[in-house]
Amino acid sequence: MMKAIFNNQIIAESDQTISFEGNTYFPKDSIIKKYFKKSEASSVCDEKGVAHYYNVQVINKFRDEAAWCYTETSDYAKEIEGYVAFWKGIRIVKEE
């Protein structure tokens, strides 16, 4: 079971994650939505496609654009389409 943790709170949890290019991607339905707010930011990666970002807030701690999701992917990244990955201080831990 993989968990994404921020401010000592689990914000995503799944045993259906995908490891891709050094990041752990969680199914979108495994995130706890109350901690996420869609950002206006997006980016385009020539290899993977279009990513949209999410701000993460747990209690009084906030991380701007700390999660992203590829919503339109190339064939190369099709397996992570609709999955969410984290950075900017979000810890990813494996629990057995």
N, CA, C and O atoms as a MOPAC input file, in Angstrom:
PM7 MOZYME 1SCF
protein

 N      0.84700 1    -1.17900 1     0.00000 1
 C      0.00000 1     0.00000 1     0.00000 1
 C      0.89200 1     1.24100 1     0.00000 1
 O      1.77300 1     1.38300 1     0.84700 1
 N      0.65700 1     2.12000 1    -0.94200 1
 C      1.39600 1     3.37600 1    -1.02900 1
 C      0.52100 1     4.49900 1    -0.47100 1
 O     -0.69700 1     4.52200 1    -0.65200 1
 N      1.19400 1     5.43200 1     0.21600 1
 C      0.48700 1     6.56800 1     0.80900 1
 C      1.22100 1     7.85700 1     0.47600 1
 O      2.45100 1     7.89800 1     0.45100 1
 N      0.45600 1     8.90100 1     0.22300 1
 C      1.00300 1    10.25100 1     0.09200 1
 C      0.62300 1    10.98100 1     1.37100 1
 O     -0.54200 1    10.98500 1     1.76900 1
 N      1.61600 1    11.60100 1     2.01800 1
 C      1.40200 1    12.22000 1     3.32900 1
 C      1.88500 1    13.66100 1     3.29800 1
 O      2.96900 1    13.96300 1     2.79800 1
 N      1.05700 1    14.54400 1     3.84400 1
 C      1.41900 1    15.95500 1     3.97800 1
 C      0.90700 1    16.44900 1     5.32400 1
 O     -0.24900 1    16.21300 1     5.67700 1
 N      1.76200 1    17.13100 1     6.07300 1
 C      1.40200 1    17.66000 1     7.39100 1
 C      0.84500 1    16.54700 1     8.29400 1
 O     -0.14200 1    16.73700 1     9.00300 1
 N      1.50800 1    15.38000 1     8.24600 1
 C      1.13800 1    14.19900 1     9.04800 1
 C     -0.25300 1    13.65700 1     8.74100 1
 O     -0.84600 1    12.96100 1     9.56500 1
 N     -0.76700 1    13.97000 1     7.57400 1
 C     -2.09800 1    13.50700 1     7.17600 1
 C     -1.98900 1    12.72900 1     5.86200 1
 O     -1.31200 1    13.16700 1     4.93200 1
 N     -2.64800 1    11.59000 1     5.79300 1
 C     -2.70700 1    10.84400 1     4.53600 1
 C     -3.61700 1    11.60700 1     3.58700 1
 O     -4.76800 1    11.89800 1     3.91300 1
 N     -3.08400 1    11.93400 1     2.39200 1
 C     -3.88900 1    12.66000 1     1.40900 1
 C     -4.21600 1    11.79600 1     0.18600 1
 O     -5.04900 1    12.17000 1    -0.63900 1
 N     -3.55700 1    10.64100 1     0.07800 1
 C     -3.86100 1     9.65700 1    -0.96500 1
 C     -3.33900 1     8.30800 1    -0.49500 1
 O     -2.33600 1     8.22100 1     0.21400 1
 N     -4.04400 1     7.25400 1    -0.90700 1
 C     -3.66900 1     5.90800 1    -0.46200 1
 C     -4.17400 1     4.89900 1    -1.48300 1
 O     -5.34700 1     4.91300 1    -1.85600 1
 N     -3.27500 1     4.02000 1    -1.93300 1
 C     -3.69000 1     3.03900 1    -2.93600 1
 C     -2.68700 1     1.89500 1    -3.03800 1
 O     -1.49900 1     2.05700 1    -2.76100 1
 N     -3.19500 1     0.74300 1    -3.44000 1
 C     -2.31700 1    -0.36700 1    -3.80200 1
 C     -2.30100 1    -0.53800 1    -5.32500 1
 O     -1.83900 1    -1.55600 1    -5.83900 1
 N     -2.81100 1     0.47000 1    -6.03400 1
 C     -2.86800 1     0.45200 1    -7.49700 1
 C     -2.03300 1     1.57500 1    -8.11200 1
 O     -2.37900 1     2.09100 1    -9.17400 1
 N     -0.94000 1     1.95700 1    -7.45300 1
 C     -0.09400 1     3.03600 1    -7.96300 1
 C      0.75400 1     2.54800 1    -9.13700 1
 O      0.92700 1     1.34900 1    -9.35300 1
 N      1.27100 1     3.51500 1    -9.88100 1
 C      2.15900 1     3.22900 1   -11.00900 1
 C      3.44800 1     4.01300 1   -10.80000 1
 O      3.41600 1     5.21300 1   -10.52600 1
 N      4.56700 1     3.33800 1   -10.92800 1
 C      5.86500 1     4.00800 1   -10.88300 1
 C      6.25800 1     4.33700 1   -12.31900 1
 O      6.34000 1     3.45400 1   -13.17300 1
 N      6.50200 1     5.63000 1   -12.57200 1
 C      6.79100 1     6.08100 1   -13.93200 1
 C      7.79500 1     7.21600 1   -13.87400 1
 O      7.53100 1     8.25400 1   -13.26800 1
 N      8.92800 1     7.02400 1   -14.49300 1
 C      9.99300 1     8.02900 1   -14.54200 1
 C     10.35200 1     8.58200 1   -13.15800 1
 O     10.56200 1     9.78400 1   -12.99900 1
 N     10.42000 1     7.70500 1   -12.17400 1
 C     10.84800 1     8.10100 1   -10.83900 1
 C      9.77300 1     8.69200 1    -9.95200 1
 O     10.05400 1     9.06300 1    -8.81200 1
 N      8.54700 1     8.79000 1   -10.44500 1
 C      7.43500 1     9.30400 1    -9.64200 1
 C      6.42100 1     8.20100 1    -9.39500 1
 O      6.28100 1     7.27500 1   -10.19300 1
 N      5.71500 1     8.31600 1    -8.27400 1
 C      4.63900 1     7.39100 1    -7.96000 1
 C      3.32400 1     8.07200 1    -8.29400 1
 O      3.01900 1     9.14100 1    -7.76700 1
 N      2.55200 1     7.45800 1    -9.16300 1
 C      1.26300 1     8.00600 1    -9.59400 1
 C      0.13400 1     7.22900 1    -8.92800 1
 O      0.10200 1     5.99800 1    -8.95200 1
 N     -0.79200 1     7.98100 1    -8.33300 1
 C     -1.93800 1     7.41300 1    -7.63200 1
 C     -3.19200 1     7.53600 1    -8.50400 1
 O     -3.36600 1     8.54100 1    -9.19200 1
 N     -4.07000 1     6.51800 1    -8.48100 1
 C     -5.33900 1     6.67900 1    -9.19100 1
 C     -6.07300 1     7.90600 1    -8.64200 1
 O     -6.04500 1     8.16900 1    -7.44000 1
 N     -6.71800 1     8.64200 1    -9.52000 1
 C     -7.37500 1     9.88400 1    -9.09400 1
 C     -8.41900 1     9.63200 1    -8.00500 1
 O     -8.62200 1    10.48100 1    -7.13700 1
 N     -9.08100 1     8.47600 1    -8.04100 1
 C    -10.10000 1     8.20400 1    -7.02300 1
 C     -9.50200 1     7.81100 1    -5.67200 1
 O    -10.24500 1     7.56500 1    -4.72200 1
 N     -8.17200 1     7.75000 1    -5.57300 1
 C     -7.54000 1     7.41300 1    -4.29000 1
 C     -7.12400 1     8.65200 1    -3.49700 1
 O     -6.69800 1     8.53300 1    -2.34900 1
 N     -7.24300 1     9.83600 1    -4.09400 1
 C     -6.89300 1    11.04700 1    -3.35200 1
 C     -8.07800 1    11.46500 1    -2.48500 1
 O     -9.23500 1    11.24100 1    -2.84000 1
 N     -7.77000 1    12.07300 1    -1.35000 1
 C     -8.82600 1    12.57500 1    -0.45800 1
 C     -9.11500 1    14.00400 1    -0.89400 1
 O     -8.37300 1    14.93000 1    -0.56900 1
 N    -10.19800 1    14.16500 1    -1.63100 1
 C    -10.47500 1    15.38500 1    -2.38200 1
 C    -10.55000 1    16.65900 1    -1.55000 1
 O    -10.27800 1    17.74200 1    -2.06800 1
 N    -10.91000 1    16.55600 1    -0.28600 1
 C    -11.03900 1    17.77300 1     0.52600 1
 C     -9.70600 1    18.49200 1     0.71700 1
 O     -9.69300 1    19.65900 1     1.11100 1
 N     -8.59000 1    17.82500 1     0.44900 1
 C     -7.27300 1    18.44300 1     0.60400 1
 C     -6.74800 1    19.06900 1    -0.69600 1
 O     -5.66000 1    19.64600 1    -0.70500 1
 N     -7.49800 1    18.96200 1    -1.77300 1
 C     -7.03000 1    19.39200 1    -3.08800 1
 C     -7.92600 1    20.47100 1    -3.68500 1
 O     -9.15000 1    20.43300 1    -3.56100 1
 N     -7.27900 1    21.42900 1    -4.33400 1
 C     -8.00500 1    22.44200 1    -5.09200 1
 C     -7.27900 1    22.61800 1    -6.41600 1
 O     -6.06700 1    22.83200 1    -6.44600 1
 N     -8.02100 1    22.52800 1    -7.50400 1
 C     -7.39600 1    22.64600 1    -8.82500 1
 C     -6.78200 1    24.02400 1    -9.00600 1
 O     -7.41100 1    25.04400 1    -8.72400 1
 N     -5.56000 1    24.03600 1    -9.47400 1
 C     -4.83900 1    25.26700 1    -9.78400 1
 C     -5.16700 1    25.67800 1   -11.22200 1
 O     -5.65800 1    24.86900 1   -12.00900 1
 N     -4.89700 1    26.91000 1   -11.54600 1
 C     -5.04100 1    27.37000 1   -12.92900 1
 C     -3.85800 1    26.92500 1   -13.78200 1
 O     -3.90600 1    27.01700 1   -15.00800 1
 N     -2.80600 1    26.44600 1   -13.14200 1
 C     -1.56600 1    26.10800 1   -13.85000 1
 C     -1.68700 1    24.79700 1   -14.62600 1
 O     -2.36500 1    23.85700 1   -14.21200 1
 N     -1.01300 1    24.77700 1   -15.74700 1
 C     -0.88100 1    23.55600 1   -16.53500 1
 C      0.46800 1    23.61400 1   -17.24500 1
 O      1.09400 1    24.67100 1   -17.32700 1
 N      0.89800 1    22.48700 1   -17.74700 1
 C      2.15300 1    22.44800 1   -18.49300 1
 C      2.03600 1    21.40600 1   -19.59500 1
 O      1.16200 1    20.53900 1   -19.57200 1
 N      2.93400 1    21.51700 1   -20.55300 1
 C      2.96300 1    20.56100 1   -21.65500 1
 C      4.35600 1    19.94500 1   -21.71500 1
 O      5.36300 1    20.64900 1   -21.78900 1
 N      4.38800 1    18.63700 1   -21.68200 1
 C      5.63400 1    17.88300 1   -21.83700 1
 C      5.55400 1    17.17800 1   -23.19200 1
 O      4.59300 1    16.45800 1   -23.46500 1
 N      6.55000 1    17.38400 1   -24.02400 1
 C      6.53300 1    16.77100 1   -25.35600 1
 C      6.41400 1    15.25100 1   -25.29400 1
 O      5.78200 1    14.64300 1   -26.15800 1
 N      7.01900 1    14.63500 1   -24.27900 1
 C      6.99200 1    13.17200 1   -24.17300 1
 C      5.71100 1    12.63600 1   -23.54900 1
 O      5.22600 1    11.57400 1   -23.94100 1
 N      5.15400 1    13.37200 1   -22.56800 1
 C      4.03100 1    12.83100 1   -21.80400 1
 C      2.67900 1    13.45300 1   -22.13900 1
 O      1.67700 1    12.73900 1   -22.17900 1
 N      2.62400 1    14.74700 1   -22.37900 1
 C      1.34800 1    15.37600 1   -22.70000 1
 C      1.05000 1    16.57500 1   -21.82400 1
 O      1.96300 1    17.27000 1   -21.37700 1
 N     -0.23900 1    16.81900 1   -21.57700 1
 C     -0.70400 1    17.99200 1   -20.83100 1
 C     -0.96800 1    17.61100 1   -19.37600 1
 O     -1.70000 1    16.66500 1   -19.08800 1
 N     -0.35400 1    18.37000 1   -18.46400 1
 C     -0.55000 1    18.15100 1   -17.02200 1
 C     -1.27500 1    19.34400 1   -16.42000 1
 O     -1.01600 1    20.49200 1   -16.78000 1
 N     -2.18000 1    19.05800 1   -15.50800 1
 C     -2.86300 1    20.08900 1   -14.72900 1
 C     -2.44100 1    19.92000 1   -13.27400 1
 O     -2.18800 1    18.80500 1   -12.82000 1
 N     -2.36800 1    21.03200 1   -12.54800 1
 C     -1.82600 1    21.03800 1   -11.19200 1
 C     -2.90900 1    21.26500 1   -10.14700 1
 O     -3.96800 1    21.82800 1   -10.42300 1
 N     -2.60100 1    20.80200 1    -8.92700 1
 C     -3.49600 1    20.95800 1    -7.78400 1
 C     -2.73000 1    21.54100 1    -6.61000 1
 O     -1.58700 1    21.16500 1    -6.34900 1
 N     -3.36700 1    22.45400 1    -5.91000 1
 C     -2.84300 1    22.95900 1    -4.64800 1
 C     -3.28400 1    21.99400 1    -3.55800 1
 O     -4.36900 1    21.41600 1    -3.63100 1
 N     -2.44600 1    21.82300 1    -2.55600 1
 C     -2.74300 1    20.90100 1    -1.45900 1
 C     -2.74500 1    21.68700 1    -0.15500 1
 O     -1.82100 1    22.45300 1     0.11900 1
 N     -3.79700 1    21.49000 1     0.65200 1
 C     -3.87000 1    22.14400 1     1.95700 1
 C     -4.38200 1    21.15800 1     2.99600 1
 O     -5.42200 1    20.52500 1     2.81900 1
 N     -3.62500 1    21.04300 1     4.08600 1
 C     -4.02600 1    20.24100 1     5.23800 1
 C     -3.90600 1    21.14300 1     6.45000 1
 O     -2.81000 1    21.57300 1     6.80900 1
 N     -5.02400 1    21.42400 1     7.07000 1
 C     -5.13600 1    22.33000 1     8.20700 1
 C     -4.53200 1    23.67200 1     7.79200 1
 O     -5.06600 1    24.32500 1     6.89500 1
 N     -3.44500 1    24.09700 1     8.41400 1
 C     -2.88900 1    25.42000 1     8.12300 1
 C     -1.67000 1    25.36900 1     7.20500 1
 O     -1.02000 1    26.39300 1     6.99500 1
 N     -1.35100 1    24.20700 1     6.66000 1
 C     -0.19900 1    24.10000 1     5.75300 1
 C     -0.68500 1    23.96900 1     4.31200 1
 O     -1.61800 1    23.22500 1     4.01000 1
 N     -0.02000 1    24.71600 1     3.44000 1
 C     -0.43600 1    24.83300 1     2.05000 1
 C      0.76800 1    24.62000 1     1.13200 1
 O      1.85600 1    25.12800 1     1.40500 1
 N      0.57800 1    23.87700 1     0.05500 1
 C      1.60900 1    23.72300 1    -0.96700 1
 C      0.96400 1    24.02700 1    -2.31800 1
 O      0.04800 1    23.33800 1    -2.76900 1
 N      1.47500 1    25.07600 1    -2.93600 1
 C      0.98800 1    25.50000 1    -4.23500 1
 C      1.44700 1    24.52100 1    -5.31500 1
 O      2.63800 1    24.22700 1    -5.42500 1
 N      0.51600 1    24.02600 1    -6.09800 1
 C      0.81800 1    23.14800 1    -7.23700 1
 C      1.69600 1    21.95600 1    -6.85200 1
 O      2.66400 1    21.63800 1    -7.54300 1
 N      1.35100 1    21.30800 1    -5.75200 1
 C      2.14400 1    20.19300 1    -5.23500 1
 C      1.73100 1    18.83800 1    -5.80100 1
 O      2.36800 1    17.82300 1    -5.52200 1
 N      0.66700 1    18.82600 1    -6.59400 1
 C      0.22300 1    17.59100 1    -7.23700 1
 C     -0.07300 1    17.89500 1    -8.70100 1
 O     -0.45900 1    19.01000 1    -9.05200 1
 N      0.11100 1    16.89500 1    -9.54000 1
 C     -0.22400 1    17.08100 1   -10.94700 1
 C     -0.84100 1    15.81700 1   -11.51100 1
 O     -0.65600 1    14.71600 1   -10.99100 1
 N     -1.58000 1    16.01300 1   -12.59000 1
 C     -2.26800 1    14.91300 1   -13.24600 1
 C     -2.20800 1    15.14100 1   -14.75600 1
 O     -2.57900 1    16.20900 1   -15.24300 1
 N     -1.74600 1    14.14900 1   -15.48000 1
 C     -1.76100 1    14.23200 1   -16.94400 1
 C     -3.15300 1    13.84300 1   -17.43000 1
 O     -3.59400 1    12.70700 1   -17.25200 1
 N     -3.83200 1    14.80000 1   -18.04400 1
 C     -5.20200 1    14.56600 1   -18.50600 1
 C     -5.26900 1    14.23400 1   -19.99000 1
 O     -6.24200 1    13.64200 1   -20.45800 1
 N     -4.24600 1    14.61400 1   -20.71700 1
 C     -4.14500 1    14.29800 1   -22.14600 1
 C     -2.72200 1    13.80100 1   -22.36700 1
 O     -1.77200 1    14.58300 1   -22.31700 1
 N     -2.57600 1    12.51100 1   -22.60900 1
 C     -1.22900 1    11.94400 1   -22.69300 1
 C     -0.88900 1    11.46600 1   -24.10000 1
 O     -1.76000 1    11.21800 1   -24.93400 1
 N      0.39200 1    11.35100 1   -24.31900 1
 C      0.89800 1    10.70500 1   -25.52900 1
 C      0.77200 1     9.19600 1   -25.33400 1
 O      0.46500 1     8.72700 1   -24.23800 1
 N      1.00700 1     8.45300 1   -26.38900 1
 C      0.99800 1     6.99100 1   -26.27100 1
 C      2.03700 1     6.52100 1   -25.26100 1
 O      1.80900 1     5.54900 1   -24.54000 1
 N      3.17000 1     7.20300 1   -25.20800 1
 C      4.25600 1     6.86200 1   -24.28200 1
 C      3.79100 1     6.86900 1   -22.82600 1
 O      4.22400 1     6.03100 1   -22.03500 1
 N      2.91600 1     7.80400 1   -22.47000 1
 C      2.50400 1     7.97700 1   -21.06900 1
 C      1.05900 1     7.56200 1   -20.81400 1
 O      0.50200 1     7.90700 1   -19.77100 1
 N      0.45100 1     6.84900 1   -21.71700 1
 C     -0.97300 1     6.50300 1   -21.60400 1
 C     -1.30800 1     5.83300 1   -20.26900 1
 O     -2.39900 1     6.03600 1   -19.73700 1
 N     -0.38600 1     5.03900 1   -19.72600 1
 C     -0.67600 1     4.31400 1   -18.47800 1
 C     -0.87900 1     5.23500 1   -17.27500 1
 O     -1.50100 1     4.82300 1   -16.29600 1
 N     -0.36900 1     6.47700 1   -17.31800 1
 C     -0.52700 1     7.39700 1   -16.17800 1
 C     -1.62000 1     8.43700 1   -16.40700 1
 O     -1.82800 1     9.30900 1   -15.56300 1
 N     -2.31300 1     8.35500 1   -17.52400 1
 C     -3.38600 1     9.31800 1   -17.79000 1
 C     -4.44700 1     9.22600 1   -16.69300 1
 O     -4.96200 1     8.14700 1   -16.39700 1
 N     -4.76300 1    10.37900 1   -16.09500 1
 C     -5.75500 1    10.41300 1   -15.03000 1
 C     -5.21400 1    10.07000 1   -13.65300 1
 O     -5.96800 1    10.06700 1   -12.68000 1
 N     -3.92700 1     9.78000 1   -13.55000 1
 C     -3.30100 1     9.48400 1   -12.26300 1
 C     -2.65000 1    10.74700 1   -11.70500 1
 O     -2.31500 1    11.66400 1   -12.45500 1
 N     -2.47200 1    10.79000 1   -10.38200 1
 C     -1.95600 1    11.97400 1    -9.69500 1
 C     -0.60200 1    11.66100 1    -9.06500 1
 O     -0.42900 1    10.62200 1    -8.42700 1
 N      0.35700 1    12.57200 1    -9.25100 1
 C      1.68500 1    12.45400 1    -8.64000 1
 C      1.95800 1    13.69400 1    -7.79600 1
 O      1.26000 1    14.70200 1    -7.90700 1
 N      2.98600 1    13.60300 1    -6.94800 1
 C      3.24300 1    14.65200 1    -5.95700 1
 C      4.70300 1    15.07400 1    -5.94000 1
 O      5.58900 1    14.33700 1    -6.37200 1
 N      4.93100 1    16.28000 1    -5.43100 1
 C      6.26900 1    16.81100 1    -5.15900 1
 C      6.12400 1    17.91200 1    -4.12900 1
 O      5.08900 1    17.98800 1    -3.46700 1
 N      7.11700 1    18.76500 1    -3.96900 1
 C      7.08000 1    19.92700 1    -3.06900 1
 C      6.77200 1    19.55100 1    -1.62000 1
 O      5.94700 1    20.18800 1    -0.96700 1
 N      7.43800 1    18.51900 1    -1.13100 1
 C      7.30400 1    18.17100 1     0.27900 1
 C      6.22300 1    17.16600 1     0.61900 1
 O      6.00800 1    16.87100 1     1.79400 1
 N      5.54300 1    16.63500 1    -0.37400 1
 C      4.57800 1    15.56600 1    -0.11600 1
 C      5.38100 1    14.26500 1    -0.04100 1
 O      6.07200 1    13.90000 1    -0.99300 1
 N      5.28600 1    13.57400 1     1.08600 1
 C      6.04000 1    12.33000 1     1.27500 1
 C      5.26800 1    11.14800 1     0.69800 1
 O      4.05500 1    11.03500 1     0.87300 1
 N      5.99000 1    10.27700 1     0.01200 1
 C      5.41300 1     9.03600 1    -0.50200 1
 C      6.03400 1     7.89700 1     0.29900 1
 O      7.25600 1     7.74600 1     0.33600 1
 N      5.19000 1     7.10100 1     0.93600 1
 C      5.68900 1     5.99900 1     1.75800 1
 C      4.99000 1     4.70000 1     1.37100 1
 O      3.82600 1     4.68400 1     0.97100 1
 N      5.74100 1     3.62300 1     1.50500 1
 C      5.18500 1     2.29000 1     1.26000 1
 C      4.96500 1     1.62500 1     2.60200 1
 O      5.88000 1     1.52200 1     3.42000 1
 N      3.74700 1     1.17900 1     2.81800 1
 C      3.42700 1     0.44900 1     4.04800 1
 C      3.00900 1    -0.95400 1     3.67000 1
 O      2.21800 1    -1.15700 1     2.74900 1
 N      3.54100 1    -1.90400 1     4.38200 1
 C      3.26200 1    -3.31500 1     4.10000 1
 C      2.08500 1    -3.79400 1     4.90600 1
 O      1.69900 1    -4.95800 1     4.80300 1

